[in-house]
Amino acid sequence: MTEPSRRLFLSGAALAVAAPVLAKTAAVPIVNPLVRQRADAQVFRHRDGWYYMTGSVPEYDRLVLRRSRTLAGLSTASEKVLWRHQASGALSGFLWAPELHRIDGTWLMYFAAGPSGGGADVFHIRTYAIVCDGADPMTGGWSVLGQLETPWDTFNLDSTSFVHRGTRYLAWAQQEPGIATNSNLYLAPLATPLTLAAKPVRLSVPDLDWETRGYKVNEAPAVLARHGRLFMTYSASATDARYCLGMLTARADADLMDAKAWSKSPVPVMTSSPEHNVYGPGHNSFTVDEQGRDMLVFHARDYAAIKGDPLFDPNRHTRIQPITYRGDGTPVFDPPVANGPLR
């Protein structure tokens, strides 16, 4: 089974096609790591003006949420526990990779979960959602909405949702019967938050050297719409220092459900930086800073050597840094910057 590890610049709203112009605020330096011991981080600025952040906790036992008026403020923002794993059953084990969205006026959070008890059953991972009963996700009550319905009852996780040209899509990672990989990337339009409106298309299978180190993994899709194209980043290989970011690209006017519309970068777009002591960058999301500059959010460790299973090393920290663009409009993800104030 794949190592469960890991999103989209939109937060459940329409997919952005240009960086919004945001009101300027007092300059507060962002310091990396932005938040320690939060992996699989999703950060976005919602239309209500708040930055929201969720991510996997080292104990994998609860779903959490924090918010701040500034990106820097997320470092010290109070964190609310929205939901804890159940005492028994399919939702009693590890909770992975939460992602918050507002769909049709309702807040919900996708996450992956498995049963407790140890052994192989712990990795009987499936995707679920919890739903909020109020307009404010920090104060409303949360309950289980249900399980994502996919064509196969197999390992799946890392769901992200976005709207493009009036259609809401879901992208996720799943193990498909008959394909000897840990997880591939899939896309489908949604009928409801947990049901697909059409047969999914397989967008990517880990078949390049840098996607198959330790494990054959494509996971944690995240979508950025810029310059007439959709850029879908994803994470590949084992969750140690070999973890890295890849990218798929499609024209904004293409049929997104045609796998041939998507092209894969032949090389990873972000890898570990021994020079800066940042290792295993991956499971990213996209947001903007207070001035409207595009920002990459991802997790990574400050060291390469790990004792035991890397999934149980707690020090995957949330990090953030700017995105720039080449002359042709494609994004540039610079090597992970060193710890300290972001320049």
Buried (B, 14 or more C-beta within 10 A) or exposed (E): BBBBBBBBBBBBBBBBEEBEEBEEBEEBEBEBBBBEBBBBBBBBBBEEEBBBBBBBBBEBBBBBBBBBBBBBBBBEBEBBEBBEBBEEEBBBBBBBBBBBBBBEEBBBBBBBBBBBEEEEEBBBBBBBBBBBEEEEBBEBEBEEBEBBEBEEEBBBBBBBBBBBEEBBBBBBBBBBEEBEBBBBBBBBBBEEBBEBEEEBBBBBBBEBEBBBBBBBBBBBBBBBBBBEBBBBBBBBBBBBBBBBBBBBBBEBEBEBBEBEBBEBBEEBBBBBBEEBBBBBBBBBBBBBBBEBEBBBBBBBBBEBEBEEEBBEBBBBBBBBBBBEEEEEEBBEBEBBBEBEEBE
